[in-house]
Amino acid sequence: MTLALVFPGQGAQTIGMGRDLAEAYPEARAVFEEVDEALGEALSALIWDGSAEELTLTANAQPALMATSLAAFRALEAEGFGWDRAEMAAGHSLGEYSALAASGALGIADAARLLRLRGRAMQDAVPVGEGAMAALLGLDLEAARRVADEAAGDRVCEAANDNDPGQVVISGHRDAVERAVEIAKEAGAKRAVLLPVSAPFHCALMAPAADAMRDALAQVDIHAPAVPIVANVTAAPVSDPGEIRELLVRQVTGAVRWRESIAAMVAAGVDETWEVGAGKALSGMIRRIDKSVTTRQVGTRDDVRATIG
């Protein structure tokens, strides 16, 4: 088996995630402590005992999901995992920061602070209520782009996430996205639904957030990762720190090319993925992209022990 690690994005968060890892592994607990210290607050208390509504806020969900992924990764390491066992890694949107932190390209504290800033900047880029996102199910990328273009007019409406062959998420001005939902239904989409998100991520409306991230990323050290990271915006492996920095800026307004990223991994010989962190959404997408890939979720103490054992 040729292995790649993948790291989940926003939407995977749940209250209590990572608690059993922190209780079982000092290395996992240390991740949550480092994130709490970096942010100057007890984010771990929110993750384990807070309200789902507060955890779902973008500025909280992004560092929280990274912390949980890194806790699961440190638990894997404690059980004997090493990067010599994997060929590459990738993460979905904010998960790219988790992949970079796990691979040694970013420090955990830097990743936490960057994601807190990223979440706030993305939220602040568009006034609440003016943007929206919608999932188009049963349309491929080209069909979704045609729908978005027809709906846009003089507004922004773009394909934001190409998740798998039958799931594309669009993003932009609310009125344009709402038009796109109706057009998609007429175009044969199985379902077209607005998503419960607070901002229109991964589209041109996020330009102010991209500017904020450019400034912030210029202040942090980025190193070559232990394995190549398949970048969201290019669907190609990257190892050069300067290129990583630029692609993280582009990622804010650019589409998440997840379907192509997994296809690139498979073309490079990957036939097994471990989804490190909360949830199992990526594993479902991967199976829909290529049924030949073996998937595994690694988000709990029992998952870690079953995976390494």
Number of C-alpha atoms within 10 A of each C-alpha: 12 16 22 26 23 27 31 29 25 20 16 16 22 18 18 16 24 28 21 17 24 22 12 14 18 14 21 27 22 15 24 26 18 15 24 20 14 16 15 10 12 14 22 22 14 17 27 17 14 14 12 16 8 14 22 21 16 24 19 20 26 30 31 30 30 33 33 31 31 25 29 31 30 23 26 23 16 16 15 10 16 12 16 9 11 20 18 25 28 30 26 23 27 25 24 24 28 37 32 28 25 26 21 16 24 22 18 24 20 21 25 28 17 19 25 19 20 23 21 18 22 26 21 15 19 22 10 12 11 13 23 25 30 24 26 28 21 21 24 17 21 11 17 28 19 17 27 25 18 15 23 19 10 8 15 21 32 29 28 25 25 22 25 25 18 20 23 27 25 30 30 30 22 21 16 24 29 20 16 29 24 15 19 27 18 11 15 14 21 13 14 23 18 17 14 10 17 20 26 32 29 28 23 19 23 23 20 17 23 24 14 17 25 18 11 16 17 12 10 14 12 20 19 18 22 19 22 21 29 26 27 29 22 18 20 18 19 19 18 15 16 13 11 21 18 14 18 22 21 20 23 28 22 25 24 26 24 27 24 21 26 27 17 16 24 18 10 12 14 21 18 19 25 22 24 32 29 26 20 19 14 26 20 12 19 24 15 17 20 16 12 13 20 16 21 17 20 26 25 24 20 12 17 23 13 10 15 12 8
